[in-house]
Amino acid sequence: MNSIIGTYECKVDAKGRLMIPSALKKQLANSLQDGFVLKRSVFQPCLELYPMTEWNLMMQKINKLNRFVKKNNDFIRRFTAGVKVVEVDDLGRLLIPKDLVVFGHISKDIVLSSAVNIVEIWDKDLYEKSIAGDDINFADLAEDVMGNINDDGDGIS
């Protein structure tokens, strides 16, 4: 799958359904038939929507972990806690299960934010606080994470 691009503001109804914005739906068109996996984020108070192909790739990596190592078992249990298979219905809506609505503090206003090959689903207020970066200097973070990466050898980041 190619990278998913964009940040989209939407609404969630009282039943936890959100309408996938058309621009995002077009990018996910190849995944609509196979469905998605929705899970808790490891590091943030948001949800992560994996196209099934991306989820299967992740599970291939996780399946290589030795389950006779307690740390690995603990990781697998926590990583897969609350995982749900979800589908986009004929009207273009995605239902967020109640337990995941609670985990993500999902209220009426949400943000769907691309994160390379998955989509993060945020409560709008929590998303705004997260990107405000009051606790992180983004320039320092970018240098730490990406500063030494130059796979192509062309000198272009």
Secondary structure, DSSP 4 states (H G I P E B T S, - for coil): -PPP--EEEEEB-TTSEEEPPHHHHHHTGGGTTT-EEEEE-SSSSSEEEEEHHHHHHHHHHHHTS-TTSHHHHHHHHHHTTT-EEE-B-TTSEEEPPHHHHHHTT--SEEEEEEETTEEEEEEHHHHHHHHH-TT--HHHHHHHHHTT--TTSSS--
